Amino acid sequence: MNETTPTPTAGSPETGALSSWDRRKFLQVAATAGAALALARPGRLLGAASTQSDLRIALIGLGAEGKVLMEATLKIPNVKYVAVCDIWPYALKYGQRFLKKEGHEVNAYDNFEDLLAKEKDLDAVFVATPDVWHAPITNAFLKAGVHVYCEKMMSNTIEGARSMVRTMKETGKLLQIGHQRRSNPRYLVAKNRIIDEAHMLGRVTAANGQWNRAVSDDLGWPKNSDIPEDVLKKWGYENMFQFRNWRWFKKYGGGPLSDLGAHQIDIFNWFFDGPPKTVLAGGGADYYPNHEWFDNAMAIFEYQTPQGIARAFYQVLTTTSAGGGYYEQFMGTDGTLRMSENPKYTAIYREARAADWSKFVQARLIAPQAATPVDPDASASSKVDARETAELAAYRLPVILTKAIHQPHIENFLNAIRGTAKLNCPADEAFRSEIAIFKAIEAVYAQKMVYLTPADWTV
């Protein structure tokens, strides 16, 4: 693995035993953060393919996300692309030419049903189409005996997503959903080591997350590259503008709470070990006049944890970057953990009331942050209120991912096919998170609190 754990800077570690903490667990983390991939939530171990032979795969959907998956997969050995599929000739030609340069001679299809009929020896297919086509394509390939990696969201409808879980269970084939943070070693160390085992945050009482983006133009397309009108109609698109900007239309996708919010809301569910009890949300189509979906939303989820109630706030904006940053933050009685795929947004903070963390530094689970320069003009008068909490001590997670962001998740999927790993995000686990997203969307339009029950995520 290409993850490394740098040696932290010198501190004042405790000597002797690490209290009740099992020091050996720490040393396992210190040895290599790559081991974090083995810490994933239990999944399925169903693969039967040889660990030596190339896995034969196909990619359906050559848009922006499909290209990301394709490029990440090419960094993994013993994988052979044999087919690509897209209804847009412009994208299809690009994918075929790109893969040829990388040494993969592939057949090109403009219809996934033709690909399924003619490619008889596929091990797996990657599905990166608009959400509306995730369920039909995934179900068809699972039923044909092909393992599937499907991008999130699972579908643009609850029933579509539920059907994918049913088909996975009925066929016994693997279905990994593209919530790629679940295979990121930094997230695995944070959840399994810092929160679940070391309990460094104490009782986690709240969380928040955001993904804000600045105003952007709608997507266009090169001159003379239009898809013929009859082809667009066949696949459910009214025109080329809707095809290119499908994320903003309700019959194709789920809007920003689905496209962006799915990442953070999935982390809420994962770290809190289950779907929320309630969600209260608001939002609106306040800026873009030609979009169906709201362009901003804010949601509050309530989770019942073994320690008590915890609430999580989520915000997604597409009209301002708000200074940038996409992250998930978990706040507890003893500390706060801010997580992101971008390491510059990742840090952990110890409350002044918490026990000393030197033992965790000594075990290389965390490392001290560089000290913040002291303002020589600062004085006691700068304290705003007598009730103001003492400044928090900041630390970093010494886990560095030097691979493409999606690569560990794809590796996990391919290793599961080979029988050497369990899926980190099987469809039934992802479905629980996606129900929370669908319910948040419902709450935006209902303008009231929406309740979730076990019946909502029962398949």
N, C-alpha and C positions, 0 to 999 in steps of 0.2 A: 504494500500500500504506500501511497505517497503523502500520508499525513505524518507530521512530525510534532514532537512535544519538546520545545526548547527548555533548557534549564532555566529556572527563574532566577531573578537577581537575589543577592544575599539579603536575608531578613534576620529575624530573631526567632528561629524555630525552637520549639520546645524540645527537650531531650527526653530520652526514655520512651516508654510505651505511649501510644496514641490514645489514651483513655480507653473508651469502649470500642473505638474504631478498629476495624480489622486492617492493619497496616498493609497486608498483602494485597488487598484490593486497590489501595492507592498505588502501590508499586507496579501493578499490572497496567494502570493507566499511564504511569510515568514512562514505562518501557516503550510504549507505542500507542499513539492515539488511533492507529489503524485498528486496534483491537476493539475499538468502540463499535465497529460494524457488527460485531458479534453480540452486542448488547441490545439488539432490537427487540421490540415486543414480539412474543411468540406468534408465528404465522403458520405457513404450511410447508411441508417438506415432501413434495410430490414429484420432483423432476426425475426423469429417466434417461435423459440424453447423456452420451458419453462425455466425460470431462476432457477428453483429448481432441475429439473431432470438432470441426467448425459448426457453430449453430447457424442454420439458414434462416434469415429473417427478411421481412418486408416492411416497408413504411408506407402508411396511407395518410396523406395530408402533408403537403410540402410548403406550408406557410411558415411563418416566423418560428413557431414552436416546433414544427416538424424538422426544420433545419437545425435547431438547437439539439434535438434528440439525435439526429443523424450524425452531427459532428462529434457529439459526446460518445456515441457508440463506436465510431471509427477509432477511438483511442483505446478500445478494449480488444485484446487479442482473441483469436479463435472465433471470430464472428464474420459471417459472410452475408452481405446484402445480395439478394437474388431478384428483388422486385420492388418497384415503387409505384404509387398510384395517386393521381390527383385529377380532378375534372378540368383544371386550368392548364392548357397545353404549355403556357409560358413557364409555370412552376414545374411541371412534369419534365420538360426538356432540361431545365436547370438541374434538377435532381439527378437525372440520368447522366448528364455530362459531368457533374461534380463527382459522382461516385466512380465513374470510369477513370477519372484522373487519380482517384485513390486506389485503383486496382480492383474495383468491383463492377463487373459486367452485369447489368441488371435489365430485366424486362420491364417495360413501361406500360401502365394500364390507365385508362380514364374511367374505369368502372371497377369497384372493389369486388363485385360479383364475378367478373371475368378473371380477376386475379385469383380469387378463391377457387374457381373451377379449374384453372390451368396450372397453378403452382401446387403440385401434389405433395411436395416433400418439405413443407415449411415447418420449422420448429416454433417460430414466434412471429407475431406481427405487432408493430407499433402503430397506434391510432392517434393521430394528431389533427383530426378534422374539426370543424365547428361542432359544438356540443350536441346539436340536434342529431348528428349522425353517429355519436359514440355508441349508443345502445344497439342500434341495428347492426352496425359493423362488428362490434365486439361479440354480440350474441351469435352472429353467423360464424365467426371464426372459432369461437369456443366449441360450438356444436360440431364443427368440422375437425375437432381434435387439435387445434392450434392454440398455444398459450398466447395471452394478450397482455401487452403493456398499454394502458389507455390513459391519456392525459386527463387531468381534472378539468372541469367538473365531469363527473361520471355521465351526466346527461343534463338536458335543460328541463327535465321533469322528474318528479319524485318517482313516478311509476317506471320511467325509463331506467333510472338508476337501480330501482328495486329488481327489475327484470334481469339486470346484469349479475346481481348477487345470486339470484335463483339459478341462472344458467351456469355460473361458476360452480355452484354446489351440485347441480345435476350432472355436469360433465366431468367434474373432478379435475378440470384444467386450471392452470394458474392464471389469475387476473390481478395484476399489479396496477394500482392507480397512482398517477404521477404527483403525489404529494411528496416531493423529493427531499424535503427537510427531514423526513423520517429516517433517511439513510445517511444524513450528514453527521460525521463523527463528532462535530462540536455540539450538535443538538443531543446526540446519544449520550455523551459524557454529561451534559448539563442535566438531562432528565434522570438518567439511571444512577449516576454517581453523586452529583451535587444535591439534587432534590430528594430522590427516593432513598438513597443509601446514607449519605452524610447528613441529610436534613439541615443543610447549611442555612436555608432561608427561614427555618422555624416553621410555624404554621403559615401557609400561603393563604392570604386573605383576599387578594385582588390581583387582577392582571389587566394589562391594556396592550393594544397593538394598533398599528397604523400602516397604511401604504398610500402615500399621497403623490400625485403626479401633476406636473404643470400642464397648462392648456396646450393642446396639440391639435394639429390639423387632422382631418379625416384621411384615411388611406386612399391613395389613387392607384393608378395602374398605367403601365407603358402604353403609348399610342399603338394602335393596331394589335393589341393583345387581348381584346374583348373575347369572352366566352360566348359562343353563339347563343342566341336567345332561347332556342328550343332546348339546349343543354341545361341552361340555367333553370328553366321551368321544370325540367325533368327532375332536378335535384332540389327543387323547392325554393329557389331564389327568384325574386321578382326582377332584379336587375343587377348590373355589375357593381353598383355602389353598395348594395346590401351584401353581396357576396364578399366584397373586400372589407366591409365594416360590420360584419355579422354580429360582433360582440355587443353592438348597441341596439339590437332588435330582438324582441321577446321570443319570436318563434325559432330563433337560432341559438341563443345563449342566455345567460343569466345576469348580465350587467356587471357593474364593478364589484358588487358584493360576492359575485361568483368568480369573476376573472382574477381579481386581486385579493379580495377578502378571504377566499377559500384557503389561501396559504396560512394566514394568521389564525383564522378560526379553527382550522385543523389542529394547529399547535395548542390552542386552548383545550380542545377536546383530548388531545393526546396527553398533555401534561396533567390535566385534571382527571384523567382516566374515565371519561364518559361524556355523553351529551349533556347539554344544560337542561335545567328544569323549565326555565322561562326565557323569553327574549322580548325586549322592548326596543323599538327602533324608529328612526325617522330619516327622511331624506327627500330629495326632490330633483326634478329635471330643471335646474335653475339657470343653466348657462347655454347648453347646446340646443338650439331650436329644432334640429333635424334628427335628434336621437329619441328613441322610445324609452329607453331605460333612464332612471335617475342618474345624475352625474355625481352625486355625493350621498353618503349615508353614514349614520352613526347608530351603533347598536350596543345594548347592555345585556349581557347574558348572566344568568344566575346558575351556579353549579352547586350541587350537594356533594361535598367531599367527606371522607372519613373524619376529618378534623372539624367540619362544620361548613357553613355557607361561604362561598367565594364568588365574587362578581368580576366580570371581565368586560371592559369597554373596548369597542373597536370603531375605528374611523377610517373611511376611504374617501379621498377627494381626488377629482380629476381636473380641478380648476386652479390648483396651486400646489407647488411642491412643499410648501410650508417649511422651507429650510432643508428639505430632503429627508430621507430616512425611511426605511421599512424595517419594522422590528416587532418583537413580542416581548413584553416585560412582565415578570412575575414578582409580586411584592409580598414579602412575609414579615413576620414579627422580628426576625433576626437579620434579614438581608433582602436584597433585591437583585434579580438577575435579568439583564436585558440581552436578548438573543436576536441574531440576524444572520442571514447568509453572508452579509457583508461584515467582515471582522471588525471594521472600524466602529460599528454600532454595538458591538458586543462587550459587555463588562458585567462585573458582579460587585455589589456594594454591601459592606457589613454595617449594621446598625451599631451605634455606640453601646447599646445595652447588651449586645450579644457577647457570648464567650469568645475568647481570643481565637483567631483563625491561623495561628502560626503552625499548628500541626498540619493544616491543609496545604500551606505553603511548603512545609518540609516534605510532604508526600508528593509535591508537584502536581496537585490537582488544580491549584490556582497559582498565580504569580502576581506580585505587587505591581500596581501601575506606577508609572513615573510620577514623582511628587509634583503637585501643582505649585508654581512659583507663588511666593507670598507677596502680597501687595504691601509695600513699606508704608503706605499711607493709611492702611486699614487700621481700625481701632475698635475698641469695645462698643463705640457708638454706632458701628455699622450693624449691630444686631437689631433686627426689626422688632422682635417681641420676646418677652421672657419665656414664652412657651415654644420658641423656635427649637427644633430638633438639632442636636449636634451634627456637624458635618460628617458625612459617611466616609469610611475608608474604602478606597477603590482598588479592585483587583481585576486581572484579566484571565481568560481561559487560555492556557497555553496549548491550544489545539488548532493546528493550521491545516486547512485543506488546500492542496496544491493541484487538485484535479478540477475539471469542469464541474460546475455546480450539480448538474444532473447525473454525472457519471457514477457516483456511488450507488444511486438508486437503480440505475440501469444494471450495474454490476450485480446488485442484489437479486434482481429479477433473473438475469442470465444464470447466476449461480444456483438459484432455486430450480430452474429448468434442469440443470445438471445434477441436481440432488445434493448439493453441498451447502445449501443455505435455506432459510425460511423467509418467506416474503415479509418485508417490513411494513407494507401497506396493502394487504389483500382487500378485495372489494367490500367484504362485509364490515371490515374495520373502517374503511373510508366512508361507507354509507352513513355511519353514525355521525360523522362530521358534516357530511353534505346535507343531512336532514336539518342540522342546526342552521346551515346557510339558507336553505329553502325557507325555513321558518322565520329567519331574520328578514328575508325579502317580503314574506307575507306580512310581517309586523310593520314594515315601512308603509305598505299600502293600507293596512287595517287601522293604522294610527292608534294602536292599543297593544297591550301586553299579550303575547301569544304563549300558550302553554304547550309543553312537549310531554308525551307519555311513552312508555315502552312500546305501545302499539305503533307509534310513528316510525320506529326503526326496526320493527319486527318484519322479517322476510318470510 
